[in-house]
Structure formats: structure tokens, C-alpha cells
């Protein structure tokens, strides 16, 4: 996988419930090969926080919801 995404994470995200914003973000980033460091920098959080969202271990705070949705929207056509 590109940018250090493990096959385990990619498989987990493929089967995960997209109802959770962090998992939706993870699916988007893995699919388009967007590095975790770029996501973290863009959202002003740590890489560990982003990984925790991707794995569904934590849910993004309300203050991060709009920036996450904006990030996904801004990077929809990236390849």
C-alpha cells in the first residue's frame, strides 16, 4: 500500500461502517493514497489521532467534522 497504509488497515476500512466520519476519511485517504501526515497537517491534529479515527478507535470531535468534510470534498478527484 502506498504511504505506509497496511493491508490490514485497508481491509478493515473496506468492511467498516462508513457511517463514522473518521472511517469515511480513512477510506478516502487509502483509496486516493493521501498520506496520513498530510491529513494530520491539514486538520491540525497528530498522525496518531488520524490513525485512531481511521481504525474507529476514536471519533473526531465536533470541531473537526466540518474540516474533515471539507478535506474530503477538496481531495475527491486527486490521484
Helices and strands as residue ranges (DSSP letters): G 2-4, H 7-15, H 21-32, H 36-43, H 47-55, H 62-74
